[in-house]
Amino acid sequence: MHELVCYAVGSLLIMGSVYLFSNATAVIANRGYFRRFTALLSLAVLMTLSAGCSAATTAQDFANVITGILNIAKAEIPALPPADGAIVAQWTTLGTTLDGQLQACIAAATTAGGKKATFLACFNAFAAGIAGPTELAQLRILSSASQTKVQLWVTAIILGVNAALTAFGGTPTATPQVAAQPPSHHDVLAIARRIRPGSPSGL
């Protein structure tokens, strides 16, 4: 029963974190401080509820989100123009490698006692790798339509990473700019709803 509660709270925490990060600017600029306070309070409540769950469970939930987004990206590569698809495939291959390293880091951290600082280091390493300047430079030469899709995947991954970094007391990283325009928060939430944390495929 405890594991079920942790799973449910973890899923809500991830969705709440993604929602908050994806709407932070809009909340501050257009919706006033009361809405911002409400969003922060809701996330704080979820953080409090998750306190009884292990840091390892929380880390794995966030890692599953990242896996899920990468799986979505890989599944949609065939819809891109072949030249663009080849470039994006290199980025998702890198992401998959980094995701494997993240999973291994989480497993090792769990075995070593599951300290938050260790999990934080795992996600910091992933964040540094997925947004490497060489890889991002390649994504910026894609066609505009492909850039728009890739920007959504990049943004969703960074939002998931930033939610994990925040949960473990770290500092969020800036979202890399690939396309001319950032994705709408509706698009980000749509991709978040396609993720099922904890499932083997991440989807």
Stockholm file with secondary structure:
# STOCKHOLM 1.0

chainA/1-203         MHELVCYAVGSLLIMGSVYLFSNATAVIANRGYFRRFTALLSLAVLMTLSAGCSAATTAQDFANVITGILNIAKAEIPALPPADGAIVAQWTTLGTTLDGQLQACIAAATTAGGKKATFLACFNAFAAGIAGPTELAQLRILSSASQTKVQLWVTAIILGVNAALTAFGGTPTATPQVAAQPPSHHDVLAIARRIRPGSPSGL
#=GR chainA/1-203 SS CHHHHHHHHHHHHHHHHHHHHHHHHHHHHHSHHHHHHHHHHHHHHHHHHGGGSCHHHHHHHHHHHHHHHHHHHHHHGGGSCHHHHHHHHHHHHHHHHHHHHHHHHHHHHHHTTCCHHHHHHHHHHHHHHHTCHHHHHHHTTSCHHHHHHHHHHHHHHHHHHHHHHHHTTCCCCCCCCCSSSCCCHHHHHHHHHTCCTTSTTCC
#=GC SS_cons         CHHHHHHHHHHHHHHHHHHHHHHHHHHHHHSHHHHHHHHHHHHHHHHHHGGGSCHHHHHHHHHHHHHHHHHHHHHHGGGSCHHHHHHHHHHHHHHHHHHHHHHHHHHHHHHTTCCHHHHHHHHHHHHHHHTCHHHHHHHTTSCHHHHHHHHHHHHHHHHHHHHHHHHTTCCCCCCCCCSSSCCCHHHHHHHHHTCCTTSTTCC
//
